C-alpha cells in the first residue's frame, strides 16, 4: 500500500481517537503506529524502529523528569511565594491584568529557549492566581503555549537552528528579519488576552481578597506543603535557579545533565535527610510518571513514522501535489504547510526531511532558500499543539487541563497568530509573496 497514504491515515486515526477521547494519548501513541507498521508490511523491523525512536527522545525524557522534580522542589521550598505575592498586589484581583501579565511573563521567561522550563516557571508563578480567583485555566494554557511558540523562533531555539542546519544557513541572518512578525504575533496575543480578560471580568468581576489573605501569600497555595518550606534558604535557591538558567542559555552541558545536577544540589541543601528526600520525590512521582511515560510513547510513534519511510513519502507527495503555476508562491505555501506538517510530524522530520525538498522546489521558481527557511518557521505556534511535543504534556499536566480540550480551544488562536506572523513577515520582506 502507498506509504504516504498510510502515513496520512495513521496520523488522522491517531488524532481522531485522542480528540474524541476514545483512547488516551499514551495508549494511542503505542497502539496506532504499531498497527499501521504491520499494515505497511514492516512488522519484522518494528522493534528496531521503536527503540531508535525511544533513544532519540530519551534525553528529553530524562530532562523533563528532573526538570519537574527540580522546579517542583523549588516550589515546595517556597521560592516562588514572594513573586506570587507581588503579582497579587500588582493585579489587584483584576482578571484582565492577570491575563495580560501571563503573556508578558511568558515572553520574558521564554528567552531561555526551552519550553519545558518556561512552562514550569510561569505555571509556578501564575497558576495559584488562576486557582485562587477561579479563572479559567484553559486561557492560561492557551496564552502560555502560543507565546512560547512565537518566542521559539529565537536563534538558540530548536526550529530556527534546525532550519539553518538543514539548508546550511546562518541562524542569525535567518532570524533577524523575523522579528517584526514576532512582535506582531505578540501584539495579537496581547489583544487576545485582553479579550479573555474582558470575558473573565464580566464573569468574575474584581476579586477582593480578605486582608489576611492579601498579606499571607501562603494561603494562595504556591507551596502546598508547609513542612517542606525553607524560607531561610530562599536566597540560595534563587541563586541556584538563576545559575541553572544561565547555564541553559550558555549550553555548557546537556540540558538533561544540568537538570540532574541542579536537582541533586537542591535536595542535598534543602532536604539533607534521606527520609525527607524520599518524601519530596514521592510527592511529585505521579506528575513525573504521567509526563515521562508519554515522552517514550511518542518515541515509538516518531520511530515508526520515520523508520517505515512514511515521513519521506508524505513529504514528496505534498510537494509533488503543488501545481507548477503555484511555484512562484512557494514561500507563503511553505508557511501554510508548516502549520499542519509540524503538527503531524516532528520538527526534525519536517526541517531535515521536508524543508530541503520545499527549498529545492522553490529554487526552480526563483525563490531563495533563505526565504523558504524563514517561511517554514511560521507554523511553530500550531506545532506546539502537537501530541508529539513533550513540553505540551508537561503544560497540560501542570495546569490540570485535558490535552484534547486544550487542542480544540487553542488551535484557532494559534493558527491566527501564525497567519499574522506570515502576513507581517511578507510585509517586512522576510520572505516574498511571489518570486
PAMAR-11030 format. One record per residue (C-alpha): residue number from 1; y, x, z. Coordinates in nm, 2 decimals. Layout:
<bamis>
+-----+--------+--------+--------+
: num :      Y :      X :      Z :
+-----+--------+--------+--------+
: NUM :      Y :      X :      Z :
...
+-----+--------+--------+--------+
</bamis>
This chain:
<bamis>
+-----+--------+--------+--------+
: num :      Y :      X :      Z :
+-----+--------+--------+--------+
:   1 :   0.00 :   0.00 :   0.00 :
:   2 :   0.36 :   0.11 :  -0.07 :
:   3 :   0.47 :   0.33 :   0.23 :
:   4 :   0.83 :   0.22 :   0.20 :
:   5 :   0.74 :  -0.15 :   0.22 :
:   6 :   0.51 :  -0.08 :   0.52 :
:   7 :   0.79 :   0.11 :   0.69 :
:   8 :   1.03 :  -0.18 :   0.65 :
:   9 :   0.77 :  -0.43 :   0.76 :
:  10 :   0.69 :  -0.22 :   1.07 :
:  11 :   1.05 :  -0.20 :   1.18 :
:  12 :   1.11 :  -0.57 :   1.11 :
:  13 :   0.79 :  -0.67 :   1.30 :
:  14 :   0.89 :  -0.44 :   1.60 :
:  15 :   1.25 :  -0.57 :   1.62 :
:  16 :   1.14 :  -0.94 :   1.58 :
:  17 :   0.89 :  -0.91 :   1.86 :
:  18 :   1.12 :  -0.75 :   2.11 :
:  19 :   1.43 :  -0.95 :   2.03 :
:  20 :   1.24 :  -1.28 :   2.06 :
:  21 :   1.08 :  -1.14 :   2.38 :
:  22 :   0.73 :  -1.19 :   2.25 :
:  23 :   0.65 :  -0.83 :   2.36 :
:  24 :   0.80 :  -0.57 :   2.59 :
:  25 :   0.97 :  -0.27 :   2.42 :
:  26 :   0.72 :  -0.04 :   2.60 :
:  27 :   0.41 :  -0.21 :   2.46 :
:  28 :   0.57 :  -0.28 :   2.11 :
:  29 :   0.66 :   0.09 :   2.07 :
:  30 :   0.30 :   0.18 :   2.11 :
:  31 :   0.10 :  -0.10 :   1.95 :
:  32 :   0.31 :  -0.18 :   1.64 :
:  33 :   0.33 :   0.17 :   1.49 :
:  34 :  -0.04 :   0.23 :   1.57 :
:  35 :  -0.13 :  -0.09 :   1.39 :
:  36 :   0.08 :  -0.01 :   1.08 :
:  37 :  -0.05 :   0.35 :   1.08 :
:  38 :  -0.40 :   0.21 :   1.05 :
:  39 :  -0.29 :  -0.03 :   0.77 :
:  40 :  -0.14 :   0.27 :   0.59 :
:  41 :  -0.49 :   0.43 :   0.58 :
:  42 :  -0.39 :   0.72 :   0.81 :
:  43 :  -0.60 :   0.63 :   1.12 :
:  44 :  -0.75 :   0.98 :   1.13 :
:  45 :  -0.42 :   1.16 :   1.17 :
:  46 :  -0.25 :   0.91 :   1.41 :
:  47 :  -0.34 :   1.12 :   1.72 :
:  48 :  -0.16 :   1.43 :   1.59 :
:  49 :   0.14 :   1.22 :   1.48 :
:  50 :   0.17 :   1.06 :   1.82 :
:  51 :   0.15 :   1.40 :   2.00 :
:  52 :   0.41 :   1.55 :   1.77 :
:  53 :   0.65 :   1.26 :   1.84 :
:  54 :   0.60 :   1.29 :   2.21 :
:  55 :   0.66 :   1.66 :   2.20 :
:  56 :   0.98 :   1.61 :   2.02 :
:  57 :   1.11 :   1.37 :   2.28 :
:  58 :   0.96 :   1.55 :   2.58 :
:  59 :   1.28 :   1.75 :   2.66 :
:  60 :   1.48 :   1.43 :   2.65 :
:  61 :   1.23 :   1.25 :   2.88 :
:  62 :   1.25 :   1.54 :   3.13 :
:  63 :   1.63 :   1.54 :   3.11 :
:  64 :   1.65 :   1.17 :   3.18 :
:  65 :   1.40 :   1.19 :   3.46 :
:  66 :   1.60 :   1.45 :   3.65 :
:  67 :   1.94 :   1.31 :   3.55 :
:  68 :   1.85 :   0.97 :   3.70 :
:  69 :   1.73 :   1.14 :   4.02 :
:  70 :   2.03 :   1.37 :   4.04 :
:  71 :   2.31 :   1.12 :   3.99 :
:  72 :   2.12 :   0.86 :   4.20 :
:  73 :   2.11 :   1.11 :   4.48 :
:  74 :   2.48 :   1.18 :   4.44 :
:  75 :   2.54 :   0.81 :   4.47 :
:  76 :   2.33 :   0.79 :   4.78 :
:  77 :   2.53 :   1.07 :   4.94 :
:  78 :   2.85 :   0.85 :   4.90 :
:  79 :   3.01 :   1.09 :   4.65 :
:  80 :   3.15 :   0.81 :   4.43 :
:  81 :   3.27 :   0.59 :   4.72 :
:  82 :   3.63 :   0.72 :   4.72 :
:  83 :   3.65 :   0.69 :   4.34 :
:  84 :   3.55 :   0.32 :   4.36 :
:  85 :   3.79 :   0.27 :   4.65 :
:  86 :   4.08 :   0.40 :   4.44 :
:  87 :   3.97 :   0.18 :   4.15 :
:  88 :   3.96 :  -0.13 :   4.37 :
:  89 :   4.32 :  -0.06 :   4.48 :
:  90 :   4.43 :   0.01 :   4.12 :
:  91 :   4.29 :  -0.30 :   3.96 :
:  92 :   4.40 :  -0.54 :   4.25 :
:  93 :   4.10 :  -0.76 :   4.17 :
:  94 :   4.21 :  -0.82 :   3.81 :
:  95 :   3.91 :  -0.85 :   3.58 :
:  96 :   4.12 :  -0.77 :   3.28 :
:  97 :   4.23 :  -0.43 :   3.42 :
:  98 :   3.87 :  -0.36 :   3.52 :
:  99 :   3.75 :  -0.42 :   3.16 :
: 100 :   4.03 :  -0.21 :   3.01 :
: 101 :   3.96 :   0.07 :   3.26 :
: 102 :   3.59 :   0.06 :   3.16 :
: 103 :   3.68 :   0.17 :   2.81 :
: 104 :   3.93 :   0.44 :   2.92 :
: 105 :   3.70 :   0.59 :   3.18 :
: 106 :   3.40 :   0.59 :   2.94 :
: 107 :   3.61 :   0.76 :   2.67 :
: 108 :   3.71 :   1.04 :   2.91 :
: 109 :   3.36 :   1.09 :   3.05 :
: 110 :   3.21 :   1.08 :   2.70 :
: 111 :   3.38 :   1.40 :   2.62 :
: 112 :   3.08 :   1.59 :   2.77 :
: 113 :   2.89 :   1.47 :   2.46 :
: 114 :   2.59 :   1.33 :   2.65 :
: 115 :   2.54 :   0.96 :   2.65 :
: 116 :   2.30 :   0.96 :   2.95 :
: 117 :   2.53 :   1.14 :   3.17 :
: 118 :   2.82 :   0.92 :   3.06 :
: 119 :   2.63 :   0.60 :   3.15 :
: 120 :   2.52 :   0.73 :   3.49 :
: 121 :   2.87 :   0.84 :   3.59 :
: 122 :   3.05 :   0.53 :   3.46 :
: 123 :   2.79 :   0.28 :   3.59 :
: 124 :   2.81 :   0.45 :   3.94 :
: 125 :   3.19 :   0.40 :   3.93 :
: 126 :   3.22 :   0.06 :   3.77 :
: 127 :   2.90 :  -0.14 :   3.84 :
: 128 :   2.99 :  -0.20 :   4.20 :
: 129 :   3.32 :  -0.36 :   4.09 :
: 130 :   3.14 :  -0.59 :   3.84 :
: 131 :   2.89 :  -0.69 :   4.10 :
: 132 :   3.14 :  -0.75 :   4.38 :
: 133 :   3.37 :  -0.95 :   4.16 :
: 134 :   3.08 :  -1.14 :   4.00 :
: 135 :   3.19 :  -1.02 :   3.65 :
: 136 :   2.96 :  -1.04 :   3.35 :
: 137 :   2.77 :  -0.71 :   3.33 :
: 138 :   2.69 :  -0.77 :   2.96 :
: 139 :   3.06 :  -0.70 :   2.90 :
: 140 :   3.03 :  -0.36 :   3.08 :
: 141 :   2.72 :  -0.26 :   2.89 :
: 142 :   2.88 :  -0.36 :   2.55 :
: 143 :   3.20 :  -0.17 :   2.61 :
: 144 :   3.03 :   0.15 :   2.75 :
: 145 :   2.78 :   0.17 :   2.47 :
: 146 :   3.03 :   0.12 :   2.18 :
: 147 :   3.28 :   0.36 :   2.34 :
: 148 :   3.01 :   0.62 :   2.37 :
: 149 :   2.92 :   0.56 :   2.01 :
: 150 :   3.27 :   0.64 :   1.90 :
: 151 :   3.31 :   0.95 :   2.12 :
: 152 :   2.96 :   1.07 :   2.00 :
: 153 :   3.14 :   1.19 :   1.68 :
: 154 :   3.28 :   1.50 :   1.86 :
: 155 :   3.16 :   1.83 :   1.70 :
: 156 :   2.94 :   1.90 :   2.01 :
: 157 :   2.78 :   1.55 :   1.98 :
: 158 :   2.45 :   1.52 :   1.82 :
: 159 :   2.52 :   1.32 :   1.49 :
: 160 :   2.81 :   1.55 :   1.37 :
: 161 :   2.60 :   1.86 :   1.44 :
: 162 :   2.30 :   1.71 :   1.26 :
: 163 :   2.51 :   1.61 :   0.95 :
: 164 :   2.68 :   1.95 :   0.94 :
: 165 :   2.34 :   2.13 :   0.97 :
: 166 :   2.17 :   1.91 :   0.71 :
: 167 :   2.43 :   1.98 :   0.44 :
: 168 :   2.53 :   2.33 :   0.57 :
: 169 :   2.89 :   2.23 :   0.65 :
: 170 :   3.14 :   2.35 :   0.92 :
: 171 :   3.13 :   2.10 :   1.21 :
: 172 :   3.50 :   2.14 :   1.29 :
: 173 :   3.60 :   2.08 :   0.93 :
: 174 :   3.37 :   1.78 :   0.92 :
: 175 :   3.51 :   1.63 :   1.24 :
: 176 :   3.89 :   1.67 :   1.23 :
: 177 :   3.96 :   1.40 :   0.96 :
: 178 :   3.75 :   1.15 :   1.16 :
: 179 :   4.00 :   1.15 :   1.45 :
: 180 :   4.23 :   0.87 :   1.31 :
: 181 :   3.92 :   0.65 :   1.26 :
: 182 :   3.80 :   0.72 :   1.62 :
: 183 :   4.14 :   0.63 :   1.76 :
: 184 :   4.14 :   0.31 :   1.56 :
: 185 :   3.79 :   0.23 :   1.69 :
: 186 :   3.90 :   0.28 :   2.05 :
: 187 :   4.21 :   0.07 :   1.99 :
: 188 :   4.00 :  -0.21 :   1.86 :
: 189 :   3.77 :  -0.18 :   2.16 :
: 190 :   4.06 :  -0.20 :   2.40 :
: 191 :   4.16 :  -0.52 :   2.22 :
: 192 :   3.80 :  -0.65 :   2.27 :
: 193 :   3.81 :  -0.55 :   2.64 :
: 194 :   4.15 :  -0.74 :   2.67 :
: 195 :   3.98 :  -1.05 :   2.52 :
: 196 :   3.69 :  -1.02 :   2.75 :
: 197 :   3.94 :  -0.98 :   3.04 :
: 198 :   4.12 :  -1.29 :   2.95 :
: 199 :   3.80 :  -1.49 :   2.94 :
: 200 :   3.70 :  -1.34 :   3.28 :
: 201 :   4.04 :  -1.42 :   3.43 :
: 202 :   4.00 :  -1.78 :   3.32 :
: 203 :   3.65 :  -1.79 :   3.48 :
: 204 :   3.72 :  -1.60 :   3.80 :
: 205 :   4.10 :  -1.57 :   3.84 :
: 206 :   4.22 :  -1.28 :   4.05 :
: 207 :   3.96 :  -1.18 :   4.31 :
: 208 :   4.12 :  -1.13 :   4.65 :
: 209 :   3.91 :  -0.92 :   4.88 :
: 210 :   3.93 :  -0.97 :   5.26 :
: 211 :   4.14 :  -0.70 :   5.42 :
: 212 :   3.84 :  -0.54 :   5.59 :
: 213 :   3.65 :  -0.51 :   5.25 :
: 214 :   3.96 :  -0.37 :   5.08 :
: 215 :   3.96 :  -0.08 :   5.32 :
: 216 :   3.59 :  -0.04 :   5.37 :
: 217 :   3.46 :   0.08 :   5.04 :
: 218 :   3.10 :   0.09 :   5.18 :
: 219 :   3.09 :  -0.29 :   5.16 :
: 220 :   3.11 :  -0.26 :   4.78 :
: 221 :   2.76 :  -0.12 :   4.77 :
: 222 :   2.82 :   0.20 :   4.58 :
: 223 :   2.59 :   0.39 :   4.82 :
: 224 :   2.32 :   0.14 :   4.92 :
: 225 :   2.15 :   0.35 :   5.19 :
: 226 :   2.38 :   0.41 :   5.49 :
: 227 :   2.13 :   0.66 :   5.63 :
: 228 :   2.15 :   0.87 :   5.31 :
: 229 :   2.53 :   0.92 :   5.31 :
: 230 :   2.66 :   1.27 :   5.35 :
: 231 :   3.04 :   1.24 :   5.38 :
: 232 :   3.07 :   1.60 :   5.53 :
: 233 :   2.91 :   1.74 :   5.21 :
: 234 :   3.13 :   1.54 :   4.97 :
: 235 :   3.33 :   1.85 :   4.86 :
: 236 :   3.01 :   2.04 :   4.79 :
: 237 :   2.86 :   1.76 :   4.60 :
: 238 :   3.17 :   1.71 :   4.39 :
: 239 :   3.18 :   2.08 :   4.31 :
: 240 :   2.81 :   2.06 :   4.21 :
: 241 :   2.87 :   1.78 :   3.97 :
: 242 :   3.18 :   1.95 :   3.82 :
: 243 :   2.99 :   2.27 :   3.77 :
: 244 :   2.69 :   2.08 :   3.61 :
: 245 :   2.92 :   1.90 :   3.36 :
: 246 :   3.09 :   2.23 :   3.28 :
: 247 :   2.76 :   2.40 :   3.21 :
: 248 :   2.65 :   2.10 :   3.00 :
: 249 :   2.95 :   2.14 :   2.77 :
: 250 :   2.91 :   2.52 :   2.77 :
: 251 :   2.55 :   2.49 :   2.68 :
: 252 :   2.44 :   2.79 :   2.88 :
: 253 :   2.09 :   2.64 :   2.94 :
: 254 :   1.90 :   2.35 :   2.80 :
: 255 :   2.01 :   2.01 :   2.94 :
: 256 :   1.68 :   1.93 :   3.09 :
: 257 :   1.67 :   2.27 :   3.28 :
: 258 :   2.03 :   2.22 :   3.41 :
: 259 :   1.94 :   1.87 :   3.54 :
: 260 :   1.63 :   2.00 :   3.72 :
: 261 :   1.81 :   2.29 :   3.89 :
: 262 :   2.11 :   2.06 :   3.99 :
: 263 :   1.87 :   1.81 :   4.14 :
: 264 :   1.68 :   2.08 :   4.33 :
: 265 :   2.00 :   2.22 :   4.48 :
: 266 :   2.13 :   1.87 :   4.57 :
: 267 :   1.80 :   1.79 :   4.75 :
: 268 :   1.80 :   2.12 :   4.95 :
: 269 :   2.16 :   2.09 :   5.06 :
: 270 :   2.18 :   1.72 :   5.13 :
: 271 :   1.83 :   1.65 :   5.25 :
: 272 :   1.66 :   1.96 :   5.37 :
: 273 :   1.37 :   1.78 :   5.54 :
: 274 :   1.06 :   1.72 :   5.33 :
: 275 :   1.03 :   1.36 :   5.45 :
: 276 :   1.39 :   1.29 :   5.36 :
: 277 :   1.34 :   1.43 :   5.01 :
: 278 :   1.03 :   1.22 :   4.96 :
: 279 :   1.22 :   0.91 :   5.07 :
: 280 :   1.51 :   0.96 :   4.83 :
: 281 :   1.27 :   1.03 :   4.54 :
: 282 :   1.07 :   0.72 :   4.62 :
: 283 :   1.38 :   0.51 :   4.64 :
: 284 :   1.45 :   0.57 :   4.27 :
: 285 :   1.10 :   0.61 :   4.13 :
: 286 :   1.09 :   0.26 :   3.98 :
: 287 :   1.40 :   0.32 :   3.78 :
: 288 :   1.28 :   0.66 :   3.66 :
: 289 :   0.94 :   0.53 :   3.56 :
: 290 :   1.08 :   0.24 :   3.36 :
: 291 :   1.31 :   0.47 :   3.16 :
: 292 :   1.09 :   0.77 :   3.10 :
: 293 :   0.79 :   0.57 :   3.00 :
: 294 :   0.99 :   0.41 :   2.72 :
: 295 :   1.10 :   0.76 :   2.60 :
: 296 :   0.75 :   0.87 :   2.55 :
: 297 :   0.65 :   0.54 :   2.39 :
: 298 :   0.94 :   0.59 :   2.15 :
: 299 :   0.79 :   0.93 :   2.06 :
: 300 :   0.48 :   0.75 :   1.93 :
: 301 :   0.69 :   0.52 :   1.72 :
: 302 :   0.90 :   0.80 :   1.56 :
: 303 :   0.60 :   1.03 :   1.53 :
: 304 :   0.40 :   0.77 :   1.32 :
: 305 :   0.71 :   0.66 :   1.13 :
: 306 :   0.77 :   1.02 :   1.02 :
: 307 :   0.41 :   1.15 :   1.01 :
: 308 :   0.29 :   0.88 :   0.77 :
: 309 :   0.57 :   0.96 :   0.53 :
: 310 :   0.73 :   0.61 :   0.58 :
: 311 :   1.07 :   0.75 :   0.66 :
: 312 :   1.09 :   0.96 :   0.34 :
: 313 :   0.96 :   0.67 :   0.13 :
: 314 :   1.21 :   0.43 :   0.28 :
: 315 :   1.50 :   0.68 :   0.21 :
: 316 :   1.41 :   0.73 :  -0.15 :
: 317 :   1.36 :   0.36 :  -0.21 :
: 318 :   1.70 :   0.28 :  -0.08 :
: 319 :   1.88 :   0.55 :  -0.28 :
: 320 :   1.69 :   0.45 :  -0.59 :
: 321 :   1.79 :   0.09 :  -0.54 :
: 322 :   2.16 :   0.18 :  -0.58 :
: 323 :   2.27 :   0.09 :  -0.94 :
: 324 :   2.44 :   0.37 :  -1.14 :
: 325 :   2.76 :   0.16 :  -1.17 :
: 326 :   2.80 :   0.19 :  -0.79 :
: 327 :   2.75 :   0.57 :  -0.79 :
: 328 :   3.13 :   0.65 :  -0.76 :
: 329 :   3.13 :   0.43 :  -0.44 :
: 330 :   2.87 :   0.64 :  -0.27 :
: 331 :   3.10 :   0.72 :   0.03 :
: 332 :   3.16 :   0.36 :   0.15 :
: 333 :   2.80 :   0.28 :   0.06 :
: 334 :   2.68 :   0.56 :   0.28 :
: 335 :   2.89 :   0.44 :   0.56 :
: 336 :   2.74 :   0.09 :   0.53 :
: 337 :   2.39 :   0.22 :   0.50 :
: 338 :   2.44 :   0.44 :   0.82 :
: 339 :   2.45 :   0.12 :   1.03 :
: 340 :   2.11 :  -0.03 :   0.96 :
: 341 :   1.93 :   0.30 :   0.89 :
: 342 :   2.04 :   0.49 :   1.21 :
: 343 :   1.94 :   0.17 :   1.39 :
: 344 :   1.59 :   0.15 :   1.24 :
: 345 :   1.51 :   0.53 :   1.23 :
: 346 :   1.61 :   0.82 :   1.44 :
: 347 :   1.92 :   1.03 :   1.39 :
: 348 :   1.70 :   1.32 :   1.30 :
: 349 :   1.52 :   1.12 :   1.03 :
: 350 :   1.84 :   0.98 :   0.89 :
: 351 :   2.05 :   1.30 :   0.88 :
: 352 :   1.78 :   1.55 :   0.79 :
: 353 :   1.58 :   1.32 :   0.57 :
: 354 :   1.81 :   1.06 :   0.41 :
: 355 :   2.15 :   1.23 :   0.41 :
: 356 :   2.07 :   1.51 :   0.17 :
: 357 :   1.93 :   1.25 :  -0.08 :
: 358 :   2.25 :   1.05 :  -0.05 :
: 359 :   2.47 :   1.36 :  -0.08 :
: 360 :   2.28 :   1.47 :  -0.39 :
: 361 :   2.32 :   1.12 :  -0.55 :
: 362 :   2.69 :   1.12 :  -0.46 :
: 363 :   2.74 :   1.47 :  -0.62 :
: 364 :   2.62 :   1.33 :  -0.96 :
: 365 :   2.92 :   1.09 :  -0.95 :
: 366 :   3.17 :   1.35 :  -0.82 :
: 367 :   3.17 :   1.26 :  -0.45 :
: 368 :   3.20 :   1.57 :  -0.23 :
: 369 :   2.91 :   1.62 :   0.01 :
: 370 :   3.17 :   1.66 :   0.29 :
: 371 :   3.28 :   1.31 :   0.22 :
: 372 :   2.93 :   1.18 :   0.23 :
: 373 :   2.87 :   1.36 :   0.56 :
: 374 :   3.18 :   1.20 :   0.72 :
: 375 :   3.09 :   0.86 :   0.59 :
: 376 :   2.73 :   0.89 :   0.73 :
: 377 :   2.87 :   0.91 :   1.08 :
: 378 :   3.04 :   0.57 :   1.07 :
: 379 :   2.74 :   0.38 :   1.19 :
: 380 :   2.70 :   0.55 :   1.53 :
: 381 :   2.82 :   0.26 :   1.74 :
: 382 :   2.54 :   0.05 :   1.59 :
: 383 :   2.29 :   0.34 :   1.61 :
: 384 :   2.31 :   0.34 :   1.99 :
: 385 :   2.18 :  -0.02 :   2.00 :
: 386 :   1.85 :   0.11 :   1.85 :
: 387 :   1.54 :   0.09 :   2.07 :
: 388 :   1.47 :   0.44 :   1.96 :
: 389 :   1.77 :   0.58 :   2.15 :
: 390 :   1.67 :   0.70 :   2.50 :
: 391 :   2.01 :   0.66 :   2.67 :
: 392 :   2.02 :   0.29 :   2.57 :
: 393 :   1.72 :   0.22 :   2.80 :
: 394 :   1.90 :   0.40 :   3.08 :
: 395 :   2.22 :   0.20 :   3.04 :
: 396 :   2.05 :  -0.14 :   3.04 :
: 397 :   1.83 :  -0.03 :   3.33 :
: 398 :   2.12 :   0.08 :   3.54 :
: 399 :   2.31 :  -0.25 :   3.47 :
: 400 :   2.01 :  -0.47 :   3.51 :
: 401 :   2.05 :  -0.62 :   3.16 :
: 402 :   1.77 :  -0.72 :   2.93 :
: 403 :   1.76 :  -0.49 :   2.62 :
: 404 :   1.72 :  -0.79 :   2.38 :
: 405 :   2.02 :  -0.97 :   2.54 :
: 406 :   2.23 :  -0.65 :   2.51 :
: 407 :   2.13 :  -0.61 :   2.14 :
: 408 :   2.22 :  -0.97 :   2.05 :
: 409 :   2.55 :  -0.96 :   2.23 :
: 410 :   2.67 :  -0.61 :   2.13 :
: 411 :   2.56 :  -0.60 :   1.76 :
: 412 :   2.86 :  -0.78 :   1.62 :
: 413 :   3.13 :  -0.59 :   1.83 :
: 414 :   2.95 :  -0.26 :   1.74 :
: 415 :   2.94 :  -0.34 :   1.37 :
: 416 :   3.31 :  -0.45 :   1.38 :
: 417 :   3.40 :  -0.11 :   1.53 :
: 418 :   3.20 :   0.07 :   1.25 :
: 419 :   3.39 :  -0.13 :   0.98 :
: 420 :   3.73 :  -0.05 :   1.15 :
: 421 :   3.64 :   0.32 :   1.16 :
: 422 :   3.53 :   0.31 :   0.80 :
: 423 :   3.84 :   0.14 :   0.67 :
: 424 :   4.07 :   0.38 :   0.86 :
: 425 :   3.86 :   0.67 :   0.75 :
: 426 :   3.92 :   0.59 :   0.39 :
: 427 :   4.29 :   0.52 :   0.45 :
: 428 :   4.32 :   0.86 :   0.63 :
: 429 :   4.14 :   1.02 :   0.34 :
: 430 :   3.84 :   1.14 :   0.55 :
: 431 :   3.63 :   1.01 :   0.26 :
: 432 :   3.73 :   0.83 :  -0.06 :
: 433 :   3.66 :   0.46 :  -0.15 :
: 434 :   3.58 :   0.57 :  -0.51 :
: 435 :   3.53 :   0.91 :  -0.67 :
+-----+--------+--------+--------+
</bamis>
